[in-house]
Amino acid sequence: MFSILSREPVHDPLDAPTPTADTQVKTTTCYMCACRCGIRVHLREGEHGPEVRYIDGNPEHPLNKGVICAKGSSGIMKQVSPARLTQPLLRKAGSERGAGEFEPISWERAFDMLAERLGKIRATDPKKFALFTGRDQMQALTGLFARQFGTPNYAAHGGFCSVNMAAGMIYTIGGSFWEFGGPDLDRAKLFVMIGTAEDHHSNPMKIAISKFKRAGGRFISINPVRTGYSAIADEWIPIKPGTDGALFMALLHELIASDLIDHAFLKRFTNAPQLVVLDDCERQGLFAFDPDPTRGPPGDGRNPHNKLVWDLEQGSVKNAYPEGIADGCDPALEGHYTLADGTRVAPSFQLLRDRVASCTPEWAEAITGIDAQRIRKLAREMGETALKQAFELPIAWTDAWGKKHPTTQARPVAFHAMRGLAAHSNGFQTVRALAVLMSVLGTIDAPGGFRHKAPYPRHIVPNYRAFNDPGMIQPNTPLNAAPLGFPANPEELAINPDGSPIRIDHAFSWEHPLSAHGLMHNVITNAVKGDPYRIDTLLIFMANMAWNSSMNTMAVREMLNRKDEKGEHMIPFLVVCDAFQSETVAFADLVLPDTTYLERHDVMSMLDRPISEFDGPVDSVRIPVVPPTGQCKPFQEVLIELASRLKFAAFTTPEGGRKFTGYPDFVVNFQPQPGIGFLMGWRGKDGTEHLRGEPNPKQWEAYAQNNCVFQYHMPETMHYMRNWNREYLDFAKDKGWRQRNDPVQLALYSDTLQSFRLAAQGKSPGRQPPDALRERIDTYFDPLPFWYPPLEEASTDLDAYPLNAITQRPMAMYHSWDSQNAWLRQIHSHNYLHVNPLTAQAAGIADGGWCWVESQWGQVRCMLRYSEAVEPGTVWTWNVCIGKADGAWQLAPGADEARKGFLLNHLISEELPCAGTASGRISNSDPVTGQAGWYDVRVHIRPAEPGEPEESFPQMASMPSAPGVLGKAASVLTYFAGRVKK
């Protein structure tokens, strides 16, 4: 019997659950954040069918191994959320957008309405349909839908999340943090985390850090705020937001000056020794090449191998491949040389050395606030750990050029970084600087360093070209390329012959050329301005654009309801698909009720965003554990239905019939190439093939019987050095993960960026940027990383607004989803502005007092808390999860989230002044990728006046309940010590 004084555990969470006569347990994949852990859902038969009673982690899942967080265990309360939408809704005739006045309609009417409207658009001008999705996990499907429709106007959430992280690293090392790679803490001795809040890769990261620290590893966190992971770091180094790039440049300065770099790695596996043309000419800043036609085209982002090195042994130029990496050749990393035709050249590493020569620790101290001596010590610690505490694993491997390596070299310094680096308008070059720092230490895909996860590494530049041919936008015609991709040069931009953007968000234009994820945060503003054209229908899935997903919330709300001189909405038709009554739902013309993750089929696919581990690919699924609530339909099923009705070629037979009965059937049978599908486990007619094989009609059943996850363990010889590992490169190409099997040389120096710069300078033939953007391209498309202040500072009075303002997610919440969760609200029902006591006291604001936070763009009133865990020049709050508009998410009138919670978004502008552009404005985003500059705003703080209302500002008119919302949380039974407690 359980005793309160007993040392025996109440129960063992790793034990397999024991179903009783009235309970059952099903496995699926969590979606309370983007971690995608394996979970066990405990069900009991209720009055209307099976009901969720308890959720715990699945010990047999490779990602979280049974660990679960507060969010994951609270999924039960999402299922019974009062804000659940349960039926399609149509805005009442004559009502205003934002009023939230709807009438219920049938799904058949909704489908008829959409099919008719979208059919007319597709038959006339497909680009007038725009599909933008929030934090979804099915971009392979949504992107295919847009491509088949024929519209280039598609993107997911990445442009306002972490595209700088993805693009900055992929264009440098072929992979990135998060799903694509991460720190090898099992073999690291030093772990440096920069700009990472506690929600990213939450459970696996907690498991890894715990094991790392118990093994004696040293953990350093560099962040303006000490919360979450940073709170358990061995050392916290506070840094001013937006200055991480200056720190990395200073660390590179110190490592190179101290010769704490991996020379052998740089010479063989990077473009550090490759010769760059120095002469003022058409190819200035590009790599020199062998003009012999048998050597192929000049080396560039798409064909990187015809390049030259200087052999120190023979004092002559040689082809970089294979002569430059042959035994006996010693490629120079430094010096200046002259080719036979008189062209002056230098190794790209020499140019990097020159670049960082002036980036001293004293220079960085003035920018970052970190003491110069601490920067020197940090550089020395990184370099000595990587090089002097190195070790070798007895794992033999063969590189791409046939050289056999008897062991695998470890470099035990691991890094991890996320949005704190990415969400700035200087983030791309900052991330590039970090990737170069990791590279000079030799840590890329080395034991103890950064390790790729399949299907990465990609080629540099990845062989995925974004759609860029305006002539292909034709009625009833699919695009000849996906809407998103990775441009390698100006010829691949999505622009019209006159240089104007093809896309409504201006992605892949001269404004933001490498915008791999699109610019979702620009869509509404551009569409309302008709820049570059008007659209007809905007379909938004799972993105709260009328609240936390917009950089200027109040203006976007006004724009969604703005009308033209004829009294028609500037965006004529707005469709919102969501599971909950968000702030954006009130503005919809048509509302489509989505399911929760416990009610639908879903895939975490190798075609999209898998959950791979270091030792091999992993994909997973969600399988419904309860039936859909009310009339809810998974958005995946909605897309399959619409694609079938609109007769998309990929979704219909030659005779015009439906090719797929629904989303599960589509997942099993759709193949982008023979033998390759959405899921790689249990393929083949009898389910005995893996990774590649014919469709298996019982594939879903196989996943259901195997904890909804498939994991493939590669042989040890393919675990490391995958950019250059011949066995892995051949294997990855055979399995369809890569289009080519050539090696991926790290791009310390980016000729891709230089190709855009030459166009801006007018030195190269072909496409030229508009004159107003030439200086912008010339400045920011530097082939070497550099630091510059966030763009907003140029139009800000820094004396009037001296403080940086940032946000980060709390560990217990994620996006908008969770502040309406009855359990998680008990942890965070409202947020505060966290300020260093010295800063707050200087402003005359008491701990717990009400204050005003003002930027040049707007103001908010909120409560303030003193915190020593924030550097004095920064103020911060929990981000988009908590503050809500009154009545949204079915929160009770006057709920804390609306009266005390607040958004910093009201202080941010999505556009900045830009002389010479048509509007005189340009997106407040990174000029390379279009990443939203969320963390660039500057503010000042002052106390609220006596007598002011003690509630947050601004306040919204209360939203009415939408027809059909649940409206009241069902009572939930809980388990305790193996017994049902009622």
RAQUIQUI-V670991 format. One record per pair of residues at least 6 apart in sequence whose C-alpha atoms are under 7 Angstrom apart, sorted by the first residue. I is the first residue (numbers start at 1). J is the second residue. Records with the same first field share a line. If there is no record, write none. Layout:
I: J ; J
This chain:
2: 10
10: 977
11: 977
14: 59 ; 66
19: 25
22: 44 ; 45
23: 42 ; 43 ; 44 ; 45
24: 42 ; 43 ; 44
25: 40 ; 41 ; 42 ; 43
26: 40 ; 41 ; 42 ; 625
27: 39 ; 40 ; 41 ; 707 ; 708
28: 38 ; 39 ; 40 ; 621 ; 622 ; 623 ; 707 ; 708
29: 36 ; 37 ; 38 ; 39 ; 621 ; 622
30: 36 ; 37 ; 38 ; 39 ; 72
31: 597
32: 71 ; 72 ; 75
33: 814
35: 201 ; 202
37: 63 ; 64
38: 57 ; 58 ; 61 ; 64
39: 55 ; 56 ; 57 ; 58
40: 55 ; 56 ; 57 ; 58
41: 52 ; 54 ; 55 ; 56
42: 52 ; 53 ; 54 ; 55
43: 50 ; 51 ; 52 ; 53
44: 50 ; 51 ; 52 ; 53
45: 51
50: 626
52: 76
53: 972 ; 973 ; 974
54: 76 ; 974
55: 73 ; 76
56: 68 ; 73
57: 66 ; 67 ; 68
58: 65 ; 66
59: 65 ; 66
60: 66
61: 707
63: 204
64: 203 ; 204
67: 203
68: 203
69: 203
70: 812
71: 812 ; 813
74: 823
77: 821 ; 822 ; 823
78: 821
79: 596
80: 969 ; 970
81: 820 ; 821 ; 969
82: 890 ; 965 ; 966 ; 967 ; 968 ; 969
83: 580 ; 581 ; 889 ; 890 ; 965 ; 966 ; 967
84: 579 ; 580 ; 581 ; 965 ; 966
85: 579 ; 580 ; 581 ; 593 ; 964 ; 965
86: 593 ; 629 ; 630 ; 631 ; 632 ; 964 ; 965
87: 104 ; 593 ; 630 ; 631 ; 632 ; 964
88: 104 ; 105 ; 106 ; 107 ; 591 ; 592 ; 593
89: 102 ; 103 ; 104 ; 105 ; 590 ; 591 ; 592
90: 102 ; 103 ; 104 ; 105 ; 589 ; 590 ; 591
91: 101 ; 102 ; 103 ; 588 ; 589 ; 590
92: 101 ; 102 ; 103
95: 101
97: 561 ; 586 ; 587 ; 588
98: 586 ; 587
99: 586 ; 959
100: 586 ; 587 ; 959 ; 960 ; 962
102: 962 ; 963
103: 963
104: 963
115: 642 ; 645 ; 646
119: 646
121: 128 ; 129
122: 149 ; 475 ; 476
123: 475 ; 476
124: 475
125: 474 ; 475
126: 149 ; 150 ; 151 ; 473 ; 475
127: 151 ; 152 ; 153
128: 535 ; 536 ; 537
129: 151 ; 535 ; 536 ; 537 ; 538
130: 153 ; 154 ; 537 ; 538 ; 539
131: 153 ; 154 ; 155 ; 538 ; 539 ; 540
132: 154 ; 155 ; 156 ; 520 ; 539 ; 540 ; 541
133: 155 ; 156 ; 157 ; 540 ; 541 ; 542 ; 543
134: 156 ; 157 ; 541 ; 542 ; 543
135: 157 ; 542
137: 604 ; 609
138: 608
139: 608
140: 607 ; 608
143: 154 ; 482 ; 483
146: 154
147: 478 ; 479 ; 482 ; 483
148: 478 ; 479 ; 648
149: 478 ; 648
150: 473 ; 477 ; 478 ; 479
152: 467 ; 483 ; 503
153: 503 ; 504
154: 483
155: 517 ; 518 ; 520
156: 517 ; 520
157: 520
158: 517
159: 517 ; 518 ; 519 ; 520 ; 930 ; 931 ; 932
160: 519 ; 520 ; 521 ; 931 ; 932
161: 419 ; 423
162: 419 ; 422 ; 423
163: 516 ; 517 ; 929 ; 931
164: 422 ; 427 ; 428 ; 431 ; 929 ; 931
165: 176 ; 418 ; 422 ; 428 ; 431
166: 176
167: 516
168: 428 ; 429 ; 431 ; 432
169: 175 ; 176 ; 431 ; 432 ; 435
170: 176
171: 460 ; 461
172: 432 ; 435 ; 746 ; 747 ; 748
173: 435 ; 746 ; 747
174: 456 ; 457 ; 458 ; 459 ; 460 ; 744
175: 181 ; 452 ; 456 ; 457 ; 458
177: 416
178: 201
179: 609 ; 610 ; 611
180: 452 ; 453 ; 454 ; 456
181: 450 ; 451 ; 452 ; 453
182: 416 ; 450 ; 451 ; 452
183: 414 ; 415 ; 416 ; 449 ; 450 ; 451
184: 414 ; 447 ; 448 ; 449 ; 450 ; 451
185: 208 ; 212 ; 414 ; 448
186: 212 ; 448
187: 412 ; 447 ; 448
188: 412 ; 413 ; 414 ; 448 ; 449
189: 217 ; 218 ; 412 ; 413
190: 217 ; 218 ; 219 ; 412 ; 413 ; 414
191: 218 ; 219 ; 220 ; 413 ; 414 ; 415
192: 219 ; 220 ; 221 ; 414 ; 415 ; 416
193: 220 ; 221 ; 222 ; 415 ; 416 ; 417
194: 221 ; 222 ; 223 ; 416 ; 417
195: 222 ; 223 ; 417 ; 418 ; 419 ; 420 ; 421
196: 417 ; 418 ; 419 ; 420
197: 228 ; 808 ; 809
198: 228 ; 229 ; 810 ; 811
199: 809 ; 810 ; 811
218: 234
219: 233 ; 234 ; 235
220: 233 ; 234 ; 235 ; 236
221: 230 ; 233 ; 235 ; 236 ; 237
222: 236 ; 237 ; 238 ; 239
223: 237 ; 238 ; 239
224: 238 ; 239 ; 240 ; 241 ; 870 ; 871
225: 238 ; 869 ; 870 ; 871
226: 236 ; 869 ; 870
230: 236
238: 871
239: 368 ; 369 ; 370
240: 368 ; 369 ; 873
241: 804
242: 424 ; 790
243: 367 ; 368
244: 421 ; 430
245: 430 ; 433 ; 787
246: 364 ; 787
247: 364 ; 368
248: 433 ; 434 ; 437
249: 356 ; 359 ; 433
250: 359 ; 360 ; 361 ; 364
251: 375 ; 379
252: 356 ; 437
253: 356 ; 357 ; 359 ; 360
254: 376 ; 379
255: 261 ; 379 ; 383
260: 383 ; 384
261: 383 ; 440 ; 441
262: 440 ; 441 ; 442
265: 442
266: 272 ; 440
267: 273 ; 331
268: 325
269: 745 ; 746
270: 745 ; 746 ; 747 ; 748
271: 745 ; 746 ; 747 ; 748 ; 749
272: 333 ; 347 ; 348 ; 349 ; 748
273: 309 ; 331 ; 332 ; 333 ; 347 ; 348 ; 349
274: 287 ; 307 ; 308 ; 309 ; 320 ; 347 ; 348
275: 287 ; 288 ; 308 ; 309 ; 345 ; 346 ; 347 ; 348
276: 285 ; 286 ; 287 ; 288 ; 345 ; 346 ; 347 ; 348
277: 283 ; 284 ; 285 ; 286 ; 287 ; 288 ; 343 ; 344 ; 345
278: 284 ; 285 ; 344 ; 345
279: 343 ; 344
281: 763
282: 763 ; 764
285: 754
286: 751 ; 754
287: 299 ; 307
288: 307 ; 308
289: 298 ; 299 ; 306 ; 307 ; 308
290: 306 ; 307
295: 306
296: 306
297: 306
298: 306
299: 305 ; 306 ; 307
300: 751 ; 752
301: 460 ; 461 ; 488 ; 751 ; 752
302: 461 ; 488
305: 321
307: 319 ; 320
308: 317 ; 318 ; 319 ; 320
309: 317 ; 318 ; 319 ; 320 ; 324 ; 331
310: 316 ; 317 ; 318 ; 331 ; 332
311: 317 ; 318 ; 329 ; 330 ; 331 ; 332
312: 330 ; 331 ; 332
313: 329 ; 330
318: 324
324: 331
332: 347
333: 347 ; 349 ; 350
334: 347 ; 349 ; 350
335: 346 ; 350
336: 345 ; 346
337: 344 ; 345 ; 346
338: 344 ; 345
348: 749
352: 784
361: 372 ; 375 ; 376
362: 372
365: 371 ; 372
382: 413
383: 441
385: 412 ; 413
386: 411 ; 412 ; 413 ; 441
387: 411
390: 410 ; 411 ; 412
391: 409 ; 410
392: 407 ; 408 ; 409 ; 410
393: 407 ; 408 ; 409
394: 407 ; 408
395: 406 ; 407 ; 408 ; 717
396: 405 ; 406 ; 407 ; 408 ; 717
397: 404 ; 405 ; 406 ; 717 ; 725
398: 404 ; 405 ; 725 ; 726
399: 724 ; 725 ; 726
400: 724 ; 725 ; 726 ; 743
409: 446
410: 446 ; 447 ; 448
411: 442 ; 443 ; 446 ; 447 ; 448 ; 449
412: 447 ; 448 ; 449
413: 443 ; 448 ; 449
414: 448 ; 449 ; 450
415: 450
421: 427 ; 430 ; 431
422: 428
423: 931 ; 932 ; 933 ; 934 ; 935
424: 790 ; 926 ; 932 ; 933 ; 934 ; 935 ; 936
425: 790 ; 791 ; 925 ; 926 ; 927 ; 931 ; 932 ; 933
426: 788 ; 789 ; 790 ; 926
427: 926
428: 928
429: 785 ; 786 ; 787
430: 787
432: 785
433: 785
436: 748
438: 444
443: 449 ; 450
444: 450 ; 451
445: 451 ; 452 ; 720 ; 721 ; 722
446: 720 ; 721
451: 614
452: 614
453: 612 ; 613 ; 614
454: 612 ; 616 ; 617
455: 606 ; 737
457: 723
458: 738
459: 744
460: 744
461: 486 ; 488
462: 486
464: 485 ; 486
465: 485 ; 486 ; 487
466: 481 ; 482 ; 483 ; 484 ; 485 ; 486 ; 487
467: 480 ; 481 ; 482 ; 483 ; 484 ; 494
468: 492 ; 493 ; 494 ; 495
469: 494
470: 496 ; 502
472: 479
473: 479
484: 516 ; 517
485: 516
486: 514 ; 516
487: 493 ; 514
488: 752
489: 752 ; 755 ; 756
490: 756 ; 767
491: 767
493: 508 ; 509 ; 513
494: 501 ; 502 ; 508 ; 509
495: 501 ; 502 ; 509
496: 502
499: 769 ; 770
501: 509 ; 532
504: 523 ; 526 ; 527 ; 531 ; 532
505: 519 ; 520 ; 522 ; 523 ; 526
507: 513 ; 515 ; 518 ; 519
508: 514 ; 515
510: 769
511: 927
512: 927 ; 928 ; 929 ; 930
513: 928 ; 929
514: 928 ; 929
515: 928 ; 929 ; 930
516: 929
519: 930
521: 550
527: 533 ; 534 ; 535 ; 571
528: 559 ; 570 ; 571
535: 571
536: 571 ; 572 ; 573
537: 571 ; 572 ; 573 ; 574
538: 573 ; 574 ; 575
539: 574 ; 575 ; 576
540: 575 ; 576 ; 577
541: 576 ; 577 ; 578
542: 577 ; 578
543: 549
544: 582 ; 583 ; 584
545: 584
546: 553 ; 556 ; 557 ; 583 ; 584
547: 553 ; 583 ; 584
548: 880 ; 905
551: 905 ; 908 ; 909 ; 910
552: 905 ; 906 ; 908 ; 909 ; 910
553: 905 ; 906
560: 587
561: 569
562: 569 ; 570
563: 569 ; 570
564: 570
573: 589
574: 588 ; 589 ; 590
575: 588 ; 589 ; 590 ; 591
576: 585 ; 588 ; 590 ; 591 ; 592
577: 591 ; 592 ; 593 ; 594
578: 592 ; 593 ; 594
579: 593 ; 594 ; 595 ; 596
580: 889
581: 888 ; 889
582: 888 ; 889
583: 885 ; 888
585: 591
593: 632 ; 633
594: 632 ; 633 ; 634 ; 635
595: 628 ; 632 ; 633 ; 634
598: 624 ; 625 ; 626
599: 624 ; 625 ; 626 ; 627 ; 628
600: 622 ; 623 ; 624 ; 634
601: 622 ; 623 ; 624 ; 664
602: 621 ; 622 ; 623
603: 620 ; 621 ; 622
604: 610 ; 611 ; 619 ; 620 ; 621
605: 619 ; 620 ; 678 ; 679
606: 619 ; 678
607: 678
610: 618 ; 619
611: 618 ; 619
612: 618 ; 619
615: 713 ; 714 ; 719
616: 712 ; 713 ; 714
617: 711 ; 712
618: 710 ; 711 ; 712
619: 679 ; 709 ; 710 ; 711
620: 708 ; 709 ; 710
621: 708 ; 709
622: 708
636: 663
637: 662 ; 663
640: 662 ; 663
643: 651
644: 651 ; 652 ; 658
647: 656
651: 658 ; 659 ; 660
652: 658 ; 659
653: 659
660: 666
667: 678
668: 695 ; 696 ; 697 ; 699
669: 695
670: 677
671: 677
675: 692 ; 693 ; 694
676: 692 ; 693 ; 736
680: 690 ; 691 ; 692
681: 690 ; 691 ; 710
682: 688 ; 689 ; 690 ; 699 ; 702
683: 689 ; 690 ; 692 ; 693 ; 694 ; 695 ; 696 ; 699
684: 693 ; 694 ; 695 ; 696
685: 694 ; 695 ; 696
686: 696
687: 696 ; 699
691: 735
692: 735
703: 709
718: 725 ; 727 ; 728
722: 728 ; 729
723: 743 ; 744
724: 743 ; 744
729: 741 ; 742
730: 741
732: 738
733: 739 ; 740 ; 741
749: 783 ; 784
750: 783 ; 784
751: 783
753: 781 ; 782 ; 783
754: 781 ; 782 ; 783
756: 777 ; 781
757: 777 ; 778 ; 781
758: 764
759: 767 ; 768 ; 769
760: 768 ; 769 ; 774 ; 775 ; 777 ; 778
761: 774 ; 778
772: 916 ; 917
780: 927 ; 928
781: 928
790: 936
792: 912 ; 936 ; 937
801: 855 ; 938 ; 939 ; 940
802: 938 ; 939 ; 940
803: 873 ; 874 ; 875 ; 938 ; 939 ; 940
804: 873 ; 874 ; 875 ; 937 ; 938 ; 939
805: 874 ; 875 ; 876 ; 935 ; 937 ; 938 ; 939
806: 875 ; 876 ; 877 ; 935
807: 876 ; 877 ; 878 ; 879
808: 877 ; 878 ; 879
809: 878 ; 879
810: 878
812: 824
813: 881
814: 881
815: 880 ; 881
816: 880 ; 881
817: 881
818: 824 ; 881
819: 825 ; 881 ; 882
820: 889 ; 891
829: 882 ; 896 ; 897
830: 882 ; 883 ; 896 ; 897 ; 900 ; 901
831: 877 ; 878 ; 882 ; 901 ; 902
832: 862 ; 863 ; 864 ; 865 ; 877
833: 862 ; 863 ; 864 ; 865 ; 875 ; 876 ; 877
834: 864 ; 865 ; 866 ; 867 ; 875 ; 876 ; 877
835: 865 ; 866 ; 867 ; 870 ; 875 ; 876
836: 866 ; 867 ; 868 ; 870 ; 871 ; 872
837: 866 ; 867 ; 868
838: 872
839: 872
843: 941 ; 942
844: 943
845: 851 ; 942 ; 943
847: 864 ; 865 ; 866
848: 863 ; 864 ; 865
849: 863 ; 864
850: 861 ; 862 ; 863 ; 864 ; 943 ; 944
851: 861 ; 862 ; 863 ; 864 ; 941 ; 942 ; 943 ; 944
852: 859 ; 860 ; 861 ; 862 ; 941 ; 942 ; 943 ; 944
853: 859 ; 860 ; 861 ; 939 ; 940 ; 941 ; 942
854: 860 ; 907 ; 939 ; 940 ; 941
855: 907 ; 938 ; 939 ; 940
857: 907 ; 908 ; 909
858: 906 ; 907
859: 906 ; 907
860: 906 ; 952 ; 953 ; 954
861: 952 ; 953
862: 900 ; 902 ; 952
880: 903
882: 897 ; 901
883: 897 ; 898 ; 901 ; 902 ; 903
884: 897 ; 898 ; 901 ; 902
885: 898 ; 956
886: 893 ; 894 ; 898 ; 956 ; 957 ; 958 ; 959
887: 893 ; 958 ; 959 ; 960
888: 959
890: 961 ; 967
899: 951 ; 952
900: 951 ; 952
901: 952
902: 952
908: 937
909: 924
910: 923 ; 924
911: 921 ; 922 ; 923 ; 924
912: 921 ; 922 ; 923 ; 924
913: 920 ; 921 ; 922
914: 920 ; 921 ; 922
924: 932 ; 933
925: 931 ; 932 ; 933
926: 932 ; 933
973: 981 ; 982
974: 980 ; 981
975: 981
